[in-house]
């Protein structure tokens, strides 16, 4: 414990010893509650009684010692059950295919392999234009193996997986692109679109906003218009139920505090 704070605490204890009435200060109610929780009922009772005597000249009639009754058990509040959130937008079942082939980052990329990678990418783009997505994936996989340090190749293959409704495969490629280039707009865009397909609306919105800042395009804007309303609904839903749970815990804590104080008061009354 900090030496300065320890000294202040010792001074406060000495003050309490020499002048216990300081504890009647309303701002120290928390400390009196603490003393009660430790079983210092008699001390707190005497303190409260002396404080009342000092403030009032009226004679306080003696009370008969009350019988100690067991407090009635209070009904526990029902658990908070969250309602469903009405969301809109297309989602798909997660793809559980084995992970696709990834490049070896330790491979040395030569000028020849880089050129060959570009040729494979060109074939992939032609296949995409013809709607041959499986063939496009094969060409892009070849391009990645030839140049495993290209974030663009991973990002391009990710977009093809999105067209094929394979969001998990797309996310793996998007992550690979972002590992190579942390500012890859294509990586963020692909991951955001893939997450929207999985119904991960809040995460999708975050990725798409980053992608839009790095390299804005109309497609990102169009997807955000579908994603953001769901993300906002989920955020509001979470805040609402976090608040309800907090209020429930606060009520429970207050009831427990009142129960302890009531028991302390019964003990005080039995001692007077």
Backbone bond lengths (Angstrom), bond angles and torsions (degrees), N, CA, C in turn:
res aa  C-N    CA-C-N  psi(-1)  N-CA   C-N-CA  omega(-1)  CA-C   N-CA-C  phi
1 X - - - 1.467 - - 1.531 109.30 -
2 X 1.312 115.98 143.61 1.457 120.87 -179.26 1.537 110.84 -58.21
3 X 1.332 117.07 132.99 1.456 122.17 -175.11 1.534 112.27 -60.82
4 X 1.310 116.48 -38.64 1.474 120.44 179.88 1.522 110.23 -65.40
5 X 1.344 116.12 -46.13 1.467 119.92 179.70 1.523 111.06 -64.87
6 X 1.337 116.14 -36.97 1.459 120.29 179.00 1.524 110.27 -63.32
7 X 1.319 116.97 -41.33 1.460 121.03 179.11 1.528 110.51 -64.88
8 X 1.342 115.97 -41.44 1.463 119.64 178.26 1.524 111.00 -62.49
9 X 1.346 115.97 -38.95 1.460 120.16 179.09 1.525 110.64 -64.58
10 X 1.344 117.05 -42.57 1.468 120.67 178.49 1.522 110.69 -61.93
11 X 1.323 116.52 -41.95 1.474 120.30 178.47 1.521 111.15 -62.56
12 X 1.341 116.28 -38.72 1.464 120.25 179.89 1.531 110.27 -66.39
13 X 1.326 116.84 -42.11 1.470 120.72 178.82 1.528 110.28 -62.26
14 X 1.340 116.47 -42.93 1.457 119.73 178.38 1.524 111.39 -62.06
15 X 1.322 115.80 -39.04 1.463 120.33 177.73 1.527 110.65 -62.65
16 X 1.338 116.18 -42.19 1.473 120.36 178.79 1.525 111.16 -63.35
17 X 1.332 115.67 -37.07 1.463 119.44 179.71 1.523 111.02 -66.81
18 X 1.322 115.69 -43.05 1.463 119.85 -176.51 1.529 112.19 -78.70
19 X 1.323 116.64 -28.80 1.466 119.73 -178.06 1.534 109.88 -145.16
20 X 1.343 117.70 79.11 1.467 121.61 -176.19 1.527 113.49 -58.67
21 X 1.337 117.44 -21.53 1.461 119.63 -176.72 1.520 112.65 -64.09
22 X 1.346 117.20 -16.12 1.465 118.67 178.40 1.529 111.16 -61.60
23 X 1.340 114.86 -23.86 1.462 118.65 -178.20 1.519 112.82 -73.85
24 X 1.330 116.35 -8.31 1.465 118.47 177.06 1.515 111.85 -81.58
25 X 1.309 116.33 -5.31 1.463 120.20 177.60 1.537 108.64 -60.85
26 X 1.337 117.65 127.44 1.476 120.36 -178.82 1.520 113.96 -54.33
27 X 1.324 116.72 -30.24 1.466 119.06 -178.48 1.525 111.98 -69.90
28 X 1.347 116.91 -13.88 1.471 120.86 179.62 1.520 111.64 -102.16
29 X 1.342 116.81 18.08 1.468 120.45 179.74 1.524 110.79 -57.96
30 X 1.339 116.32 -37.03 1.465 119.62 -179.72 1.535 110.95 -61.97
31 X 1.354 116.16 -34.90 1.457 119.98 -178.42 1.537 110.53 -73.63
32 X 1.357 116.10 -37.41 1.466 118.96 175.92 1.523 110.49 -63.80
33 X 1.352 116.70 -39.68 1.471 119.96 176.44 1.520 110.57 -60.26
34 X 1.330 115.05 -38.78 1.458 119.25 179.59 1.528 110.76 -65.03
35 X 1.347 115.83 -42.74 1.467 119.21 178.43 1.526 110.90 -61.69
36 X 1.351 115.87 -39.69 1.463 119.31 178.28 1.522 110.86 -63.47
37 X 1.340 116.62 -39.87 1.462 119.89 -178.55 1.517 111.85 -64.87
38 X 1.358 116.44 -23.28 1.468 120.64 177.88 1.525 112.01 -87.23
39 X 1.327 116.47 -2.67 1.458 119.98 178.61 1.510 113.83 94.72
40 X 1.335 118.02 12.46 1.467 120.58 -179.73 1.528 110.26 -84.19
41 X 1.335 115.68 51.01 1.455 120.72 -175.29 1.528 112.08 -63.41
42 X 1.349 116.12 -48.22 1.458 120.18 -174.32 1.524 110.90 -60.76
43 X 1.331 114.50 -43.10 1.460 118.93 -179.07 1.521 110.70 -62.92
44 X 1.332 116.35 -46.96 1.459 120.22 -179.07 1.514 110.89 -65.36
45 X 1.333 116.51 -39.79 1.471 120.10 179.21 1.524 110.93 -62.07
46 X 1.333 115.82 -47.85 1.464 119.49 179.77 1.517 110.49 -61.63
47 X 1.319 114.95 -38.05 1.452 119.87 179.99 1.520 110.64 -63.90
48 X 1.347 116.06 -45.96 1.457 120.24 179.80 1.522 110.85 -64.73
49 X 1.337 116.18 -40.50 1.467 120.38 -178.04 1.528 110.35 -65.02
50 X 1.354 115.96 -44.19 1.459 119.18 -179.28 1.519 110.49 -65.58
51 X 1.328 116.29 -34.25 1.457 119.73 178.51 1.524 111.21 -66.34
52 X 1.323 116.01 -41.11 1.464 119.89 178.28 1.526 110.13 -65.45
53 X 1.359 117.12 -42.28 1.461 121.40 -179.93 1.524 110.93 -60.59
54 X 1.357 116.47 -38.01 1.454 119.31 -178.17 1.517 111.82 -70.33
55 X 1.322 117.28 -32.82 1.452 120.88 -175.58 1.518 113.29 -88.10
56 X 1.343 118.73 -15.05 1.463 120.85 -176.00 1.522 110.21 -130.33
57 X 1.373 115.46 134.39 1.458 120.22 176.72 1.514 111.45 -89.91
58 X 1.342 117.90 -7.15 1.456 120.84 -178.37 1.511 110.03 -71.80
59 X 1.308 114.77 144.77 1.458 119.67 178.85 1.513 108.75 -78.90
60 X 1.287 116.13 128.24 1.460 120.84 -178.14 1.518 108.21 -96.26
61 X 1.337 116.43 118.40 1.462 119.53 -179.29 1.517 111.11 -63.95
62 X 1.331 113.43 147.11 1.457 117.94 178.88 1.518 109.82 -71.93
63 X 1.293 114.35 143.94 1.457 119.74 179.39 1.506 109.83 -106.14
64 X 1.324 113.05 147.53 1.452 117.63 174.94 1.522 107.94 -75.66
65 X 1.299 114.19 147.04 1.458 117.95 -179.18 1.518 109.45 -64.73
66 X 1.331 116.67 121.38 1.460 118.23 -178.31 1.512 111.08 -73.78
67 X 1.288 114.10 152.98 1.463 118.41 176.72 1.512 107.50 -77.97
68 X 1.302 116.16 139.73 1.454 120.72 -178.10 1.517 109.16 -82.94
69 X 1.318 114.82 117.83 1.454 119.62 179.91 1.515 109.45 -108.94
70 X 1.313 113.16 146.78 1.453 117.50 176.68 1.525 108.92 -69.46
71 X 1.302 118.84 130.16 1.464 120.18 179.27 1.517 110.92 -62.71
72 X 1.332 114.07 143.18 1.456 118.14 179.04 1.525 109.30 -67.56
73 X 1.311 113.61 138.93 1.461 117.90 179.49 1.525 109.48 -73.40
74 X 1.307 115.25 129.49 1.447 119.50 -179.60 1.526 109.81 -90.98
75 X 1.304 114.41 146.18 1.447 119.18 179.68 1.521 110.00 -68.48
76 X 1.313 114.38 135.29 1.462 119.29 177.21 1.525 109.23 -72.32
77 X 1.315 115.64 142.17 1.458 119.22 177.08 1.523 109.42 -69.33
78 X 1.316 115.36 145.98 1.455 120.10 177.96 1.517 110.11 -64.06
79 X 1.332 114.45 148.08 1.453 118.75 176.53 1.530 109.16 -64.02
80 X 1.319 115.58 145.39 1.458 120.31 179.35 1.528 109.02 -78.44
81 X 1.310 115.08 120.35 1.464 120.84 179.35 1.524 108.12 -105.15
82 X 1.305 115.59 119.98 1.459 119.88 -177.12 1.524 111.11 -74.09
83 X 1.314 115.13 138.29 1.456 120.55 176.35 1.524 109.48 -80.41
84 X 1.318 115.60 162.61 1.460 119.78 177.56 1.523 109.59 -75.60
85 X 1.317 114.93 152.22 1.466 120.65 177.19 1.521 107.92 -104.45
86 X 1.321 116.02 126.23 1.461 120.23 178.82 1.527 109.40 -78.79
87 X 1.326 114.59 112.82 1.459 120.92 -177.85 1.524 110.13 -117.65
88 X 1.312 115.12 154.70 1.456 120.98 179.24 1.520 109.36 -123.87
89 X 1.309 115.44 154.37 1.463 118.86 178.10 1.516 111.82 125.24
90 X 1.314 114.67 155.35 1.469 120.91 -178.51 1.525 110.48 -81.06
91 X 1.316 115.35 131.74 1.470 120.85 172.70 1.522 108.35 -130.51
92 X 1.330 115.78 161.84 1.466 120.60 179.82 1.524 109.00 -130.27
93 X 1.317 115.40 163.16 1.460 120.15 174.58 1.537 108.80 -71.25
94 X 1.326 117.34 141.61 1.471 119.41 -179.85 1.529 111.07 -59.61
95 X 1.315 116.47 138.91 1.464 121.37 175.83 1.522 108.73 -82.62
96 X 1.321 115.89 132.31 1.463 120.46 -177.12 1.527 111.82 -116.56
97 X 1.333 115.74 30.01 1.469 119.62 177.95 1.530 109.79 -69.11
98 X 1.328 117.41 156.41 1.470 119.48 174.67 1.525 109.56 -58.69
99 X 1.327 118.70 148.15 1.478 121.51 -179.19 1.520 111.70 -55.84
100 X 1.305 115.39 141.96 1.457 121.54 179.66 1.530 110.79 -71.59
101 X 1.336 116.16 164.28 1.465 120.44 178.38 1.519 109.47 -67.30
102 X 1.324 115.18 135.85 1.463 121.24 178.50 1.528 108.26 -118.58
103 X 1.315 115.65 157.99 1.455 119.92 -179.02 1.524 112.59 -77.71
104 X 1.320 115.22 159.35 1.464 122.41 177.42 1.525 108.26 -96.69
105 X 1.312 116.81 109.29 1.468 120.90 -175.08 1.526 112.69 -66.80
106 X 1.321 116.90 -14.08 1.476 119.18 -179.89 1.535 112.20 -84.62
107 X 1.331 115.38 -9.22 1.471 119.37 -179.31 1.523 109.74 -71.54
108 X 1.343 115.99 136.33 1.454 120.27 177.88 1.522 109.48 -77.25
109 X 1.317 116.35 127.49 1.469 121.18 -178.81 1.523 108.43 -95.51
110 X 1.325 115.22 115.03 1.457 120.30 179.18 1.527 109.83 -93.16
111 X 1.307 115.72 171.60 1.464 120.31 178.40 1.525 109.75 -63.38
112 X 1.349 115.70 -38.77 1.458 119.71 179.94 1.526 111.71 -65.10
113 X 1.338 116.41 -43.87 1.467 119.23 -178.77 1.522 110.66 -68.89
114 X 1.333 117.31 -31.54 1.462 120.52 177.68 1.533 110.35 -67.40
115 X 1.324 116.40 -41.44 1.470 120.57 178.28 1.523 110.36 -65.59
116 X 1.347 115.84 -41.74 1.465 120.15 179.72 1.525 110.03 -64.50
117 X 1.316 116.40 -34.53 1.461 120.98 178.23 1.527 110.58 -64.48
118 X 1.317 116.22 -41.70 1.463 120.64 178.82 1.526 111.31 -65.04
119 X 1.326 115.96 -37.06 1.468 119.72 177.79 1.524 110.45 -64.79
120 X 1.317 116.41 -41.48 1.469 120.44 178.71 1.526 110.04 -64.89
121 X 1.321 116.40 -37.64 1.469 119.95 178.42 1.526 110.50 -64.97
122 X 1.320 116.90 -40.59 1.467 120.67 179.37 1.522 110.38 -60.85
123 X 1.329 116.68 -41.52 1.465 120.23 177.13 1.529 110.31 -63.15
124 X 1.340 116.23 -37.46 1.461 120.49 179.07 1.525 111.09 -64.43
125 X 1.317 116.79 -42.60 1.461 120.47 -179.46 1.525 110.82 -64.21
126 X 1.331 116.46 -36.22 1.464 120.35 177.43 1.523 110.04 -66.72
127 X 1.342 115.93 -41.01 1.466 119.81 178.96 1.529 110.83 -64.64
128 X 1.336 116.79 -37.65 1.471 120.50 178.53 1.520 110.22 -63.25
129 X 1.307 116.65 -43.11 1.475 120.74 -179.15 1.525 111.15 -63.13
130 X 1.332 116.42 -25.42 1.470 121.03 179.12 1.524 111.94 -94.45
131 X 1.346 116.02 2.26 1.462 119.40 179.18 1.516 113.97 78.43
132 X 1.316 118.09 12.80 1.474 122.04 -179.62 1.528 108.97 -93.37
133 X 1.308 115.88 78.87 1.469 120.74 -171.03 1.530 112.73 -71.48
134 X 1.333 117.46 -39.07 1.465 119.52 178.83 1.526 110.07 -61.43
135 X 1.333 115.39 -42.96 1.462 119.79 178.94 1.521 110.68 -64.56
136 X 1.322 116.56 -38.26 1.470 120.90 178.42 1.525 110.51 -62.00
137 X 1.336 117.18 -41.16 1.470 120.95 178.46 1.521 110.53 -61.71
138 X 1.338 116.69 -40.61 1.464 120.17 179.98 1.527 110.77 -62.51
139 X 1.314 116.60 -44.22 1.475 120.29 -179.63 1.531 110.48 -66.18
140 X 1.321 116.82 -40.91 1.474 119.69 -179.42 1.525 111.11 -69.56
141 X 1.323 116.76 -32.88 1.469 119.48 176.04 1.523 109.65 -64.31
142 X 1.346 116.10 -41.15 1.467 120.12 176.42 1.529 109.95 -62.06
143 X 1.340 116.45 -41.54 1.469 120.65 -179.87 1.528 110.94 -63.01
144 X 1.326 116.20 -39.02 1.470 120.95 -179.37 1.527 110.69 -68.75
145 X 1.329 116.76 -40.85 1.467 119.54 -179.85 1.522 111.00 -66.23
146 X 1.329 116.12 -31.38 1.466 120.04 178.90 1.523 111.47 -77.43
147 X 1.348 116.04 -33.72 1.473 120.04 -179.93 1.538 108.54 -136.79
148 X 1.336 117.07 79.40 1.468 121.30 -176.07 1.527 114.11 -73.08
149 X 1.348 116.50 -0.11 1.466 119.79 -179.36 1.529 111.89 -102.75
150 X 1.318 115.96 13.10 1.466 120.16 -177.98 1.534 110.11 -100.03
151 X 1.341 116.12 110.60 1.461 120.39 176.95 1.526 110.41 -66.28
152 X 1.332 117.00 -30.96 1.467 120.88 -178.97 1.524 110.96 -64.02
153 X 1.330 117.31 -38.75 1.472 120.27 -179.45 1.525 110.56 -63.86
154 X 1.331 116.02 -44.56 1.470 119.10 178.44 1.529 110.72 -64.66
155 X 1.338 114.97 -42.09 1.465 118.77 -179.13 1.524 112.08 -63.76
156 X 1.353 115.80 -37.25 1.460 119.98 179.83 1.526 110.55 -68.60
157 X 1.326 116.58 -42.25 1.472 118.39 178.75 1.526 110.18 -65.57
158 X 1.333 116.36 -34.30 1.469 120.03 177.81 1.521 111.07 -60.51
159 X 1.348 116.71 -40.22 1.473 119.50 -179.96 1.528 111.17 -65.41
160 X 1.342 116.48 -32.99 1.471 119.76 177.91 1.536 109.50 -68.58
161 X 1.334 116.85 -41.06 1.469 119.60 178.26 1.530 111.01 -62.62
162 X 1.325 116.29 -32.99 1.470 119.38 177.39 1.526 109.72 -65.43
163 X 1.336 116.30 -42.75 1.462 120.20 177.23 1.528 110.80 -61.39
164 X 1.330 116.63 -31.07 1.465 121.91 -179.15 1.541 111.76 -86.27
165 X 1.343 116.81 3.41 1.475 122.27 -179.36 1.533 110.78 61.20
166 X 1.332 115.29 41.79 1.462 121.21 176.11 1.532 108.33 -119.60
167 X 1.356 116.84 75.80 1.467 120.36 -173.71 1.525 114.76 -65.22
168 X 1.326 117.93 -35.52 1.470 118.45 -179.06 1.530 111.52 -66.50
169 X 1.332 116.15 -39.97 1.470 119.66 176.19 1.532 109.88 -64.07
170 X 1.328 115.89 -39.16 1.466 120.21 179.24 1.527 110.92 -64.27
171 X 1.316 116.70 -39.89 1.477 120.68 -179.98 1.530 110.41 -65.69
172 X 1.337 117.18 -38.70 1.474 119.48 177.95 1.525 110.44 -61.56
173 X 1.318 116.33 -43.70 1.474 119.05 179.18 1.525 111.40 -68.65
174 X 1.334 117.26 -39.11 1.468 120.62 179.30 1.523 110.38 -63.40
175 X 1.328 116.35 -41.06 1.474 120.13 177.73 1.525 110.87 -63.20
176 X 1.333 116.10 -39.63 1.466 119.87 178.59 1.532 110.17 -63.90
177 X 1.326 116.06 -40.54 1.465 120.04 178.71 1.522 110.65 -62.89
178 X 1.329 116.90 -41.12 1.461 121.08 -178.39 1.530 111.83 -73.32
179 X 1.317 117.98 -26.22 1.468 120.28 174.40 1.522 110.32 -67.64
180 X 1.327 115.73 -35.81 1.467 120.26 179.20 1.516 110.45 -76.70
181 X 1.348 115.30 -43.13 1.469 120.84 -178.14 1.524 108.56 -137.33
182 X 1.327 115.98 105.47 1.468 120.57 -176.61 1.521 112.82 -65.36
183 X 1.341 117.34 -14.51 1.464 121.74 178.94 1.524 111.98 -107.86
184 X 1.312 115.97 27.30 1.460 119.94 -179.75 1.524 110.59 -75.19
185 X 1.324 116.58 105.37 1.469 120.56 178.54 1.522 110.30 -62.17
186 X 1.334 116.48 -38.73 1.465 120.67 179.67 1.531 110.66 -63.28
187 X 1.358 115.82 -37.05 1.470 119.40 178.33 1.515 112.04 -65.04
188 X 1.332 116.66 -46.46 1.472 120.21 179.38 1.524 111.10 -65.77
189 X 1.324 116.00 -40.93 1.466 119.90 -179.49 1.521 110.78 -62.64
190 X 1.338 116.65 -47.79 1.461 120.52 -178.95 1.525 111.29 -63.70
191 X 1.319 115.61 -42.70 1.478 118.05 -179.61 1.523 110.92 -66.36
192 X 1.336 116.79 -39.76 1.459 119.80 178.48 1.512 111.81 -63.09
193 X 1.324 117.75 -42.65 1.457 121.58 179.87 1.523 110.67 -67.80
194 X 1.330 116.17 -38.44 1.468 119.91 178.51 1.525 110.59 -65.74
195 X 1.319 117.04 -41.60 1.460 120.54 179.53 1.525 111.52 -66.13
196 X 1.320 116.62 -32.51 1.465 118.63 176.98 1.523 110.43 -66.54
197 X 1.327 117.59 -34.88 1.464 121.06 177.34 1.527 111.26 -65.68
198 X 1.340 116.27 -28.49 1.470 120.82 179.00 1.532 112.10 -88.29
199 X 1.339 116.40 -0.80 1.460 119.71 -178.87 1.514 113.27 78.22
200 X 1.324 116.49 17.31 1.473 120.77 177.36 1.530 107.50 -90.47
201 X 1.344 114.43 71.76 1.453 120.33 -166.94 1.520 113.93 -65.14
202 X 1.314 117.67 -42.78 1.468 119.75 -177.67 1.522 111.47 -67.55
203 X 1.343 116.40 -43.57 1.459 120.13 178.43 1.529 110.90 -65.27
204 X 1.341 115.28 -38.32 1.463 119.91 178.80 1.527 110.54 -62.57
205 X 1.325 116.61 -44.03 1.473 120.37 -179.31 1.525 110.85 -60.75
206 X 1.337 116.96 -42.04 1.470 120.39 179.72 1.525 110.93 -61.08
207 X 1.336 116.79 -47.52 1.468 120.29 -179.27 1.525 111.43 -63.16
208 X 1.317 116.42 -43.04 1.466 120.00 -177.35 1.526 111.88 -67.67
209 X 1.326 116.55 -34.42 1.467 119.30 176.64 1.527 110.60 -65.44
210 X 1.343 116.58 -40.61 1.474 119.53 177.75 1.523 109.88 -64.46
211 X 1.328 116.21 -44.75 1.464 120.40 179.94 1.528 110.88 -59.87
212 X 1.340 115.70 -40.24 1.464 120.43 -179.44 1.523 111.39 -64.69
213 X 1.325 117.34 -36.92 1.459 120.79 178.56 1.527 111.51 -69.81
214 X 1.347 115.99 -35.24 1.458 120.04 -178.09 1.529 111.88 -76.49
215 X 1.343 115.45 -40.64 1.471 118.96 -177.36 1.525 108.32 -160.97
216 X 1.319 115.83 88.71 1.466 120.91 -174.84 1.529 111.29 -66.51
217 X 1.350 116.03 138.34 1.466 119.50 168.76 1.533 108.11 -146.95
218 X 1.311 116.04 165.28 1.464 121.99 -174.24 1.527 112.32 -65.58
219 X 1.326 116.73 -32.10 1.468 119.55 -178.83 1.531 110.70 -65.00
220 X 1.331 115.90 -41.53 1.469 119.25 178.08 1.519 109.68 -61.69
221 X 1.326 116.65 -44.46 1.463 120.89 179.94 1.523 111.37 -60.14
222 X 1.343 116.45 -41.81 1.465 120.84 -179.20 1.529 111.17 -64.89
223 X 1.333 116.70 -41.67 1.462 120.01 -179.81 1.526 110.70 -68.71
224 X 1.332 116.55 -39.03 1.467 120.41 179.23 1.531 111.74 -60.90
225 X 1.330 116.84 -35.44 1.463 119.95 -179.87 1.527 111.50 -63.65
226 X 1.337 116.52 -25.57 1.463 120.73 177.56 1.531 111.30 -89.45
227 X 1.334 115.19 -32.90 1.470 120.13 -174.36 1.529 112.55 -80.96
228 X 1.327 116.86 -43.60 1.464 120.87 -172.67 1.531 114.42 -58.91
229 X 1.336 120.24 -43.25 1.472 118.54 178.89 1.525 112.72 -57.74
230 X 1.325 117.19 -40.29 1.462 120.50 178.20 1.530 111.23 -68.09
231 X 1.335 115.71 -40.12 1.464 119.76 178.98 1.520 110.36 -62.31
232 X 1.346 117.54 -41.66 1.461 121.09 179.71 1.524 111.01 -66.54
233 X 1.324 117.05 -40.76 1.470 120.74 178.50 1.534 110.81 -60.54
234 X 1.330 115.80 -43.96 1.468 120.02 -179.22 1.525 111.33 -66.67
235 X 1.323 116.37 -39.03 1.470 119.92 179.10 1.527 110.52 -64.94
236 X 1.322 116.96 -44.66 1.471 120.69 178.58 1.517 110.93 -64.70
237 X 1.335 116.48 -39.98 1.466 121.33 178.45 1.525 110.47 -61.18
238 X 1.334 116.22 -45.97 1.463 120.25 -179.35 1.525 111.30 -64.22
239 X 1.333 117.02 -42.68 1.468 120.47 178.94 1.530 110.93 -62.80
240 X 1.336 115.91 -41.73 1.470 120.14 -179.25 1.520 110.65 -59.13
241 X 1.334 116.81 -49.02 1.457 119.15 -175.89 1.530 112.57 -77.45
242 X 1.317 117.32 -25.98 1.468 119.20 171.38 1.524 109.69 -64.10
243 X 1.353 115.59 -41.43 1.465 119.97 178.99 1.526 110.97 -65.94
244 X 1.344 117.14 -42.83 1.464 120.52 179.74 1.530 111.21 -63.14
245 X 1.327 116.65 -41.33 1.467 119.73 178.79 1.526 110.77 -66.57
246 X 1.341 116.29 -38.60 1.468 119.86 177.98 1.526 110.37 -64.38
247 X 1.324 116.52 -43.64 1.473 119.66 179.38 1.522 110.39 -63.54
248 X 1.327 117.22 -38.53 1.463 121.11 178.42 1.529 111.11 -63.56
249 X 1.338 115.97 -43.94 1.460 119.92 178.22 1.523 111.42 -65.06
250 X 1.332 116.61 -37.77 1.464 119.85 178.46 1.532 111.10 -64.75
251 X 1.343 116.00 -41.60 1.468 119.04 178.34 1.519 111.09 -63.82
252 X 1.305 115.89 -41.15 1.467 120.16 178.99 1.523 110.70 -63.51
253 X 1.342 116.60 -43.14 1.466 120.71 179.75 1.524 110.54 -63.99
254 X 1.349 116.76 -39.72 1.468 120.59 179.09 1.528 111.28 -65.85
255 X 1.334 116.97 -40.76 1.472 120.13 177.78 1.520 110.73 -63.58
256 X 1.331 116.43 -41.81 1.467 120.17 178.34 1.522 110.43 -62.83
257 X 1.331 116.31 -40.53 1.473 119.95 179.81 1.520 110.54 -65.61
258 X 1.336 116.67 -43.05 1.462 120.16 179.20 1.527 110.72 -64.93
259 X 1.326 116.96 -36.99 1.464 120.78 178.97 1.525 110.71 -64.93
260 X 1.337 116.88 -41.46 1.467 120.28 179.11 1.528 110.73 -66.09
261 X 1.336 115.47 -40.66 1.462 119.01 -179.30 1.533 110.78 -67.30
262 X 1.360 116.14 -37.12 1.461 119.92 178.65 1.537 110.20 -64.20
263 X 1.313 116.37 -43.52 1.470 120.50 178.37 1.526 110.82 -64.21
264 X 1.348 115.04 -38.96 1.470 118.43 178.06 1.520 111.04 -64.60
265 X 1.357 116.07 -38.09 1.461 119.98 -179.46 1.530 110.90 -66.47
266 X 1.343 115.77 -39.84 1.470 119.99 177.76 1.518 109.46 -61.55
267 X 1.344 116.34 -41.39 1.466 118.93 179.53 1.522 110.45 -66.34
268 X 1.344 116.86 -38.71 1.468 121.17 178.09 1.510 110.07 -61.50
269 X 1.334 116.80 -47.48 1.457 121.21 -177.50 1.521 111.46 -62.78
270 X 1.333 116.46 -34.40 1.449 119.18 -178.19 1.532 111.67 -73.21
271 X 1.345 116.86 -17.78 1.451 120.79 -178.81 1.529 111.82 -92.00
272 X 1.349 118.47 -16.26 1.469 120.63 -176.83 1.514 111.10 -87.84
